[in-house]
């Protein structure tokens, strides 16, 4: 029996690889001779770098970069086993968690550190970039990122504008002649699971600005600034990015990546499936296990378990999902290709206890699933 184990991380508890190992442990109590292939997964958010590195035998590199407010932080990115592909989470350099709640101000925050990570990956010889853009603290349209890669965003006096989304109103021209030369030969795919345009009621500033510290007055300013940014981009590149789905992701970084790196925006789980070769790895399997911290109504909208199930179902392979919790609306995953779901909490316990004991609980739940399979096969 071949079994593929392809979970996401259980956020705040165990990594995707640790979850896969725990599921394997439980399965082997029942099927000790099974061929078990572990494929750590992610959906482009937190944990994507580690999961891809674990799944492909790559390695992690670290760099000192600028955080959203200009202080230095140590950020990491991954280089996959092929030596050609780098995986970057913008949150590592420009994330909301890097800014104290009382200091959050998207008028000032910058994506410059994300550009530094991209620069480091290019200098390391990578010519394929996978960039996750969830969890940003920024609203600068990716101008800071571009500056770190050689783009000059100039004011009326021909000087580089100050960093931060609130300074885009001073932008008069964009000079891309100094853009890092390797970008012309680099493929960039961006994990983006939202369809927000750059501006307007559904745009970056109005939808995501409040969680980044923006007041109603700031939101109006930021929205106007991003609109002005797109006008200058259109003059420079002959193309508007405003209405492209995903342009407003990460405070407009989606637009900046398309403009400066010619990036393609895709669902994060689809990028992951391609990167780890999941389609090939499930062939010949009798069963697929997947999972994540919580199954709920959102899971059916492009989260890891459903992405894994889609691949498995193309080969008529049953799928079992194991989760830290099963919440309202989770039944939608049945229509999305998951055949059974099991929660790991079998007795009353606090969240803290469940998180601390997650590895054992996951293994025990996988064992229960395997024992049910034995019953089913015996009929």
SVG drawing of the C-alpha trace seen along z (x, -y; Angstrom):
<svg xmlns="http://www.w3.org/2000/svg" viewBox="-22 -70 47 79">
<polyline fill="none" stroke="black" stroke-width="0.4" points="0.0,0.0 1.3,-3.4 0.0,-6.4 0.8,-10.0 0.8,-12.3 0.5,-16.0 -0.7,-18.3 -0.2,-22.0 1.2,-23.2 -1.0,-23.4 -0.4,-27.1 1.2,-27.9 1.7,-24.3 3.6,-22.0 5.1,-22.5 3.8,-20.7 6.8,-18.3 6.1,-17.6 2.5,-17.0 3.4,-14.6 5.7,-12.7 3.0,-12.4 0.5,-11.1 3.0,-8.6 3.6,-7.4 0.0,-6.8 -0.5,-5.0 2.5,-2.7 0.9,-1.4 -1.7,0.2 0.1,0.6 3.8,1.0 4.8,2.1 3.1,-0.7 5.1,-2.9 4.5,-6.4 5.5,-9.5 5.6,-12.7 4.9,-15.9 4.8,-19.0 2.4,-21.5 1.4,-25.2 -0.9,-27.6 1.4,-30.6 1.0,-32.0 3.0,-31.5 5.1,-28.4 5.4,-28.3 9.2,-28.7 9.8,-26.0 7.3,-23.6 8.9,-23.9 12.4,-23.6 11.4,-20.5 9.5,-19.0 12.3,-19.5 15.4,-19.1 16.4,-22.7 18.0,-25.1 17.3,-28.3 19.3,-31.5 19.1,-34.5 19.8,-38.2 19.6,-41.4 17.0,-43.6 14.9,-46.7 11.7,-46.0 8.5,-48.0 9.5,-51.1 13.2,-51.0 14.8,-49.2 16.8,-46.1 15.5,-42.5 16.8,-39.1 14.7,-37.6 14.9,-34.3 14.2,-32.9 14.5,-29.4 16.4,-28.0 15.0,-24.7 17.1,-21.7 17.4,-22.7 19.4,-25.8 17.4,-27.8 14.2,-28.5 13.9,-30.8 10.9,-31.0 10.2,-34.3 7.5,-35.2 7.2,-39.0 5.9,-38.9 9.4,-37.8 10.7,-41.3 7.6,-43.5 5.0,-41.7 2.5,-43.1 3.9,-41.1 7.2,-43.1 5.4,-46.3 4.1,-46.9 0.4,-47.6 0.8,-51.1 3.3,-51.9 1.3,-50.6 1.0,-53.3 0.8,-52.4 1.6,-56.0 5.1,-55.2 5.7,-51.4 7.8,-50.1 8.3,-46.9 12.0,-47.8 13.1,-44.7 11.1,-42.4 13.1,-43.9 16.3,-43.2 15.3,-39.5 14.5,-39.3 17.9,-41.0 19.7,-38.4 17.9,-35.6 18.9,-37.0 22.5,-37.4 22.5,-33.8 21.8,-32.8 18.1,-32.0 16.1,-32.6 12.7,-31.5 11.0,-33.2 8.0,-32.1 6.8,-34.9 4.1,-34.7 2.6,-38.1 0.2,-37.5 0.4,-39.3 1.8,-42.7 2.2,-45.8 2.5,-48.0 0.5,-50.0 3.2,-51.4 2.3,-49.6 5.7,-47.8 7.6,-51.0 9.9,-50.2 10.5,-46.8 11.3,-48.3 13.7,-50.8 15.8,-47.9 16.0,-46.4 17.1,-49.5 13.9,-51.3 13.9,-55.0 10.6,-56.6 11.2,-60.3 9.5,-63.5 9.2,-66.8 12.9,-67.6 14.1,-64.3 14.8,-62.9 13.8,-59.5 10.6,-59.9 10.6,-59.0 9.5,-55.5 5.9,-54.7 2.5,-54.7 1.8,-58.2 4.6,-59.6 3.3,-58.2 1.5,-61.4 4.8,-63.1 5.6,-60.7 6.1,-62.3 8.1,-59.7 9.5,-56.2 12.9,-55.2 13.3,-51.5 16.6,-51.6 18.5,-50.6 16.4,-47.6 18.5,-44.5 19.6,-42.9 18.8,-39.4 15.0,-40.2 14.8,-40.1 15.7,-36.4 13.8,-35.5 10.3,-33.9 8.3,-35.2 5.1,-33.7 3.2,-35.2 1.0,-33.3 -2.1,-35.5 -5.4,-34.3 -7.4,-37.6 -8.9,-39.4 -8.8,-43.0 -8.1,-45.7 -5.5,-48.3 -7.9,-51.1 -11.6,-51.8 -14.0,-50.5 -12.6,-46.9 -9.0,-48.0 -6.0,-47.6 -6.4,-50.7 -10.1,-50.4 -10.2,-46.6 -6.8,-46.0 -5.8,-49.4 -7.6,-49.3 -5.8,-46.2 -2.5,-47.9 -3.3,-50.9 -5.0,-53.2 -7.6,-55.7 -10.5,-56.6 -8.6,-59.8 -5.5,-57.7 -7.5,-55.3 -8.6,-58.1 -5.1,-59.4 -3.6,-56.0 -6.2,-55.2 -5.5,-58.4 -1.8,-57.7 -2.2,-54.3 -4.4,-55.7 -1.7,-58.3 0.9,-55.6 -1.0,-53.6 -1.3,-56.7 2.5,-57.1 3.0,-53.4 0.7,-53.7 2.7,-56.6 5.9,-54.7 4.9,-51.2 1.9,-51.9 -0.3,-49.7 -2.6,-50.2 -2.6,-47.7 -5.5,-49.1 -8.2,-46.7 -6.2,-43.5 -7.5,-41.0 -4.9,-40.8 -3.3,-44.1 -4.4,-45.3 -2.9,-42.4 -0.4,-43.2 -1.1,-47.0 -0.6,-47.0 2.5,-44.9 0.6,-42.7 0.7,-45.6 4.3,-46.4 5.4,-42.8 3.5,-42.7 4.9,-46.0 8.6,-45.6 9.1,-41.8 6.5,-40.9 5.1,-38.5 2.2,-36.1 -0.3,-36.0 -1.7,-32.5 -3.4,-30.6 -0.9,-29.7 -1.8,-26.1 -1.5,-25.7 2.0,-27.1 2.8,-24.6 1.4,-21.7 3.5,-22.5 6.7,-23.1 6.6,-19.8 5.4,-17.8 2.3,-16.5 0.6,-15.3 3.4,-12.8 3.8,-11.8 0.2,-10.7 0.2,-8.4 -0.2,-4.8 -1.3,-5.8 -4.2,-3.9 -4.9,-6.8 -4.0,-10.4 -3.9,-12.1 -3.9,-15.9 -4.8,-18.4 -4.4,-21.8 -5.0,-23.6 -8.7,-24.1 -11.2,-23.0 -14.0,-25.5 -16.0,-27.2 -12.8,-28.9 -11.0,-25.6 -13.1,-25.0 -11.9,-28.2 -8.4,-27.2 -6.8,-26.1 -4.2,-23.3 -6.5,-20.3 -8.8,-21.1 -5.9,-21.7 -4.5,-18.3 -7.9,-16.7 -8.3,-18.1 -5.1,-16.4 -6.0,-13.1 -9.5,-13.1 -8.0,-13.4 -6.6,-9.9 -9.7,-8.6 -7.7,-8.4 -9.7,-8.7 -8.7,-11.6 -8.8,-11.9 -8.2,-15.3 -7.0,-15.6 -7.5,-18.9 -6.8,-20.6 -10.4,-21.7 -13.5,-21.3 -15.6,-24.5 -18.9,-25.7 -19.2,-25.2 -16.5,-22.5 -18.9,-20.2 -18.3,-22.1 -15.0,-20.2 -16.9,-17.1 -18.1,-18.6 -14.6,-19.8 -13.1,-16.3 -12.3,-15.3 -14.0,-12.0 -13.6,-12.2 -12.4,-14.6 -11.3,-13.9 -10.5,-16.3 -7.6,-15.5 -9.2,-16.6 -11.0,-13.5 -11.6,-14.8 -12.1,-18.1 -8.9,-20.1 -7.7,-23.7 -6.3,-25.1 -2.9,-25.4 -2.9,-21.7 -4.0,-20.7 -1.3,-22.8 1.4,-21.5 0.4,-17.9 -0.5,-18.2 2.1,-15.7 0.7,-12.8 -2.9,-13.8 -2.3,-13.9 -0.6,-10.5 -3.5,-9.0 -6.0,-10.4 -4.2,-9.0 -4.1,-5.6 -7.9,-5.8 -8.3,-6.6 -6.1,-3.6 -8.1,-1.3 -11.3,-2.4 -9.8,-1.6 -9.0,1.9 -12.7,2.4 -13.7,1.0 -11.3,3.3 -12.6,6.3 -16.2,5.9"/>
</svg>
